[in-house]
Amino acid sequence: MEKKRSYTYRIEPYQADLSQRLTLTGLADYILTAAFTDALFVGYDNSAFGPHSGWVLLRMAMDVRRLPRQLENITIRVWISDVNRLASTHNFEVLDQEGNTIALSSTIWAVIDLESRKSLTFNDFPDFCNRVVDRDQEPAMSAPLRLSTPELNGRYTHQVLYSYIDGNGHTYSINYLRMALDTLDIAELTTDRSVRVDMNYMHETHYGERLTIQTDHHPSPLFEILAEDGTPACRIFIQWNPAQ
């Protein structure tokens, strides 16, 4: 099997913002699309682990050097560099049309039984561990940060609607980032500068829930999104570099 698999996409205009560049959420969407495309290609989509199994994202980091412009083609290289009993590390390198690296991403995944919501152990799937995981490959970037409980002063609310739900029946992972970014000033979001984004996922939320978004925007935006019962569902940390 190829050590790194490549998938090419075109940035459509509806995926860009007013700066005509792909949004951060759009880039994260492409990375997860590449992850699921790769799972199908290597033979380990949801159904490979059992009739009621599903991949679940635990943590994600993106190191973005440049967001591509609309109608650009990008290529995403994918490889799995590590696995332990309950989690696997999937890596991504995003290249522009000239072959330049414009973003890197590291993600940590588990597989769960969608009925019991309990994690499955990768020890029961030695073919995945031995054939698909390549421990000789270096990770794309440093591992996603484990974010601690923050002290935050900003407060917003957001209801989970139909368009926020994914195929596993809960809020799609990248929609938490979308909720967080929507609390920021548009000038901050459309300035062309490099950025690192770390996301931790701790608890599922579902259709109809009213979420609380707690945040401190300075010096670097930090968010904690709470489920309706107050349980932390997601934490997000954004570190922008100064504009060039």
Secondary structure, 3 states (H helix, E strand, C coil): CCCCEEEEEECCHHHECCCCEECHHHHHHHHHHHHHHHHHHHCCCHHHHCCCEEEEEEEEEEEECCCCECCCEEEEEEEEEEECCCCEEEEEEEECCCCCEEEEEEEEEEEEECCCCCECCHHHCHHHHHHHCCCCCCCCCCCCCCCCCCCCCEEEEEECCHHHECCCCCECHHHHHHHHHCCCCHHHHCCCCCEEEEEEECCCCCCCCEEEEEEECCCCCEEEEECCCCCEEEEEEEEECCCC
